[in-house]
Amino acid sequence: MSTIALDYNYFPLMLESGKDLNIPDFKTSDNGKDAWEYYGNFKSSNYDKVVSFQYQNQVPGDDDPLNYRVWYMETSVVGDNMGLIVSCKIDYDRGNRDDHLTLICGFDATGKLVLAQAAAQFHGADDKNFKISPVIANTDGVGNDVSEGLYNAMRDTQKKVDYGDDRDNAGRKGFAYVAMMISQCFIKSVRA
């Protein structure tokens, strides 16, 4: 019996295929390996690696994409191969003032996403930070699609929040879509 695991190289292939998402200079020929790059001066472990990507066409009248990065995921097998927890940090790149989202996803032994949770930390806007309670499959109005349930919970939390200019509003509220897409990439990258 094989151990449930995340295929780290398959993840960028799935991210690149996401609607309105783009990994600059991405080459499918390397099977996703070159998408993982060391970030900044940190080069001591895989956990210092990121995949930088762009979310296209989100700011009215502005053709520049929103820039994000997802850090190398941490994984933990639950019990005797009963499931997998995958967690990562996602940055919205605002120059020297990044915002952060922590995403945690739980999979059952078959590789099905059964829960997701997220927490956001905004640079210079601490009063607008938020934490989404665990979104669990088939509970509290959430059907089988936990990714969509997470998106809806995040979108509803941020719906009436004003983060300032159009770009910051789009980038910070974009975390909902980005988290949904990344959790869907996890689904496709988990090997049970």
Residue, then its C-alpha position, 0 to 999 in steps of 0.5 A: m500500500s502506498t502512502i498518501a502524498l502531495d506531488y510537488n512537481y504536478f502542483p505547478l502544472m495544475l496552477e498554470s492551467g487555472k483560469d486567469l492564472n499564469i506562472p511567468d516563463f513557465k515551461t511544461s517540458d520540465n514537468g513543473k520542477d523549474a517553477w519552484e524557485y528559491y525566494g530571496n536570500f533563503k536557499s537552505s531547504n525546499y521550504d525556502k522555495v516558492v512558485s510565483f504566479q499572476y492573477q490576470n485581468q482583475v483591476p478595472g482599467d489596469d492591465d498589470p496582473l496581480n502578483y502572488r507566490v505560494w510557498y512550498m507546502e508542508t504535509s502530514v500523513v494522518g494516522d496510519n495513512m488515514g489522510l493527509i494535511v497540506s498547508c501553505k502560505i500564499d503571499y499577495d506581492r505588494g512590493n515591500r508590504d506583502d499580505h499573507l494567507t495561510l491555507i490548510c486543507g485536509f484529505d481523506a485516505t482516498g485523496k478527497l478534500v474534506l476540509a479547508q481553512a484559511a487565515a489572512q494577515f494584511h500589512g498595515a490593515d490589521d483590523k481587516n485580518f480574518k480567519i475562516s472557520p473550517v469548511i467541512a464537506n457536507t456540513d453547514g450548507v457546504g456540499n461536496d465541493v470544499s474549495e467552492g465552500l472556502y471561496n464562498a466563505m472568504r468572499d462573504t467575509q470580505k464582501k463589504v471590506d474596503y482595502g483602499d485603492d482598486r489594486d489593493n481591493a482586487g489583490r486582497k479580495g483575490f485571495a478567495y479565488v486564489a485559495m480556491m484554485i490552489s486547493q483545487c490544485f492540491i486535489k489534483s496533486v494528491r496521490a492516494 
